[in-house]
């Protein structure tokens, strides 16, 4: 397998690579991936076990995803807006 671009679960993917689990559970990331992503010796990676499969992220990538999720629509803001609208209807 080599580098290709495609969309999976609505997310643009940068490539698909075959890796093999070695002794003691070690993975070797292809040089192209390490160069493109800036992963070098000592960089901590986070392995997420999701309903859709495994995802391997750097700590920075994970932080960006969490921040993006938190910046999304606020349930508290939605609830407050509903309460204000209901209170406005009661006043009339």
N, C-alpha and C positions, 0 to 999 in steps of 0.2 A: 504494500500500500504506500501511497505517497501523498503529496500535498494536493488537496482539492477543496473547493468551497461549496457548501450546500446549506440548506435551512432544515433544522430539525427542531420540532416542538416550538416553531415560531422564532427560533434563535438562529442567527447566521453563524455557522460553524466555519472555522478557519482550516480545518483539515482532519484527516483520519489517519492514524498511524497504528501499526501493529507493534505491541511491546510484549515481552515474555517475562513472567515472574521467575526470578532466579533463586539461587540459594538464599535462605533466610528471608524470603519474601521480597527481595529487592527488585525494583524496576529500573531499567535504563531508559531515559528519555532520549529520543533522537536528537542529534546535534541541531538540526534545523529548528526544532521546537524550542530548545534551550536558547538558541541565538535570538529567535523572533520574540520570545517572551521575557528575555532577560533573566532566565533562571540559571543560577550558577551554584557551585558547591556552597553549601551552608544555608541556602534559601529554604525556609520552612514551607512545606506544602500541606494543605488541608484536604483530606479525603472525605467527601460527603457521600453517604449512602442514601440515595433518594429513591422515591417510588419509580422513577424513570431510569435508574441505573446509577453508576458511580460518576462522580465529578471530582476532578483534581484541580484545586485552586491554590494560588499563592495567598498568603494572609491579606495582602493588599487587595486582591481581587475579591476576596470574601468580604472585606470591609466595605468596598464599593457597592457590592450587591446588597448588603444589609442597609447601608445608607439610602440606596435607591428605593428599597422596599419601605423604609420608614418615611421617606419623603412622599410616598404615594398618598392616595386619598385618606384622610383622617376620619376614622369612625367616630371619634369624639366630636369633631367639627360637624359631621353629618347629623349626629344625635342632637347637638345643641341647636342646629338650624331647624330641625323638625320640631323641637320643643318651642322655639321662638315662634314658628309659624302657627303651631297649635294655640299658643297663648294669644297670639294676634287674632285668631279666629274667635276665641272666647271673649275677647274684649269688644267685639262688634255685635 
